[in-house]
């Protein structure tokens, strides 16, 4: 069930972030991502902390990315990692380039 849920959220032209809203790393990642003005249908934040199958979701995220921690950030179906992976992509311009390449920017 967790696999089908996660897989259904990952698609072309979309940025998907699995988060826990009280996590400081998730808050930081969210603020970085939101500054780009990504089109509404191209961005989804999913708060797994309120889901009954949170642990199963984290297990499947581990299968996909090698980490259970949040945030887990996906551009299309590729996991780019967590907040510590996002910061350098933002700083060196690679994040903006990738967002443009998938048509996610206004």
VENRAWO-V572234 format. One record per residue. N is the residue number from 0. RES is the residue in one letter. PHI is phi in whole degrees, 0 to 359 (* if undefined). NEAR is the number of other C-alpha atoms within 10 Angstrom. Layout:
n = <N | N>
res = <RES | RES>
phi = <PHI | PHI>
near = <NEAR | NEAR>
//
This chain:
n = <0 | 1 | 2 | 3 | 4 | 5 | 6 | 7 | 8 | 9 | 10 | 11 | 12 | 13 | 14 | 15 | 16 | 17 | 18 | 19 | 20 | 21 | 22 | 23 | 24 | 25 | 26 | 27 | 28 | 29 | 30 | 31 | 32 | 33 | 34 | 35 | 36 | 37 | 38 | 39 | 40 | 41 | 42 | 43 | 44 | 45 | 46 | 47 | 48 | 49 | 50 | 51 | 52 | 53 | 54 | 55 | 56 | 57 | 58 | 59 | 60 | 61 | 62 | 63 | 64 | 65 | 66 | 67 | 68 | 69 | 70 | 71 | 72 | 73 | 74 | 75 | 76 | 77 | 78 | 79 | 80 | 81 | 82 | 83 | 84 | 85 | 86 | 87 | 88 | 89 | 90 | 91 | 92 | 93 | 94 | 95 | 96 | 97 | 98 | 99 | 100 | 101 | 102 | 103 | 104 | 105>
res = <X | X | X | X | X | X | X | X | X | X | X | X | X | X | X | X | X | X | X | X | X | X | X | X | X | X | X | X | X | X | X | X | X | X | X | X | X | X | X | X | X | X | X | X | X | X | X | X | X | X | X | X | X | X | X | X | X | X | X | X | X | X | X | X | X | X | X | X | X | X | X | X | X | X | X | X | X | X | X | X | X | X | X | X | X | X | X | X | X | X | X | X | X | X | X | X | X | X | X | X | X | X | X | X | X | X>
phi = <* | 297 | 300 | 294 | 296 | 298 | 301 | 291 | 270 | 262 | 208 | 300 | 74 | 228 | 252 | 236 | 237 | 269 | 218 | 235 | 298 | 270 | 285 | 297 | 290 | 293 | 299 | 295 | 298 | 299 | 294 | 295 | 295 | 293 | 292 | 276 | 63 | 294 | 306 | 306 | 280 | 255 | 219 | 218 | 255 | 240 | 277 | 283 | 297 | 262 | 262 | 297 | 259 | 308 | 296 | 294 | 297 | 295 | 298 | 289 | 300 | 297 | 300 | 283 | 235 | 83 | 222 | 264 | 289 | 245 | 284 | 245 | 250 | 242 | 250 | 60 | 255 | 257 | 281 | 268 | 114 | 244 | 299 | 293 | 273 | 289 | 305 | 293 | 297 | 292 | 296 | 265 | 86 | 293 | 297 | 300 | 299 | 292 | 295 | 295 | 295 | 261 | 75 | 270 | 267 | 298>
near = <10 | 16 | 15 | 10 | 10 | 17 | 12 | 9 | 18 | 19 | 15 | 13 | 19 | 23 | 26 | 23 | 27 | 24 | 23 | 20 | 18 | 10 | 13 | 13 | 18 | 24 | 15 | 15 | 23 | 18 | 11 | 15 | 20 | 10 | 8 | 15 | 11 | 19 | 14 | 11 | 10 | 19 | 19 | 16 | 17 | 17 | 17 | 19 | 15 | 10 | 11 | 9 | 13 | 15 | 14 | 15 | 21 | 21 | 17 | 20 | 21 | 14 | 12 | 16 | 17 | 12 | 16 | 17 | 18 | 23 | 30 | 25 | 26 | 22 | 23 | 18 | 17 | 15 | 18 | 16 | 19 | 22 | 21 | 12 | 13 | 20 | 15 | 12 | 16 | 15 | 10 | 10 | 10 | 13 | 20 | 16 | 13 | 14 | 20 | 14 | 11 | 15 | 14 | 22 | 17 | 9>
//
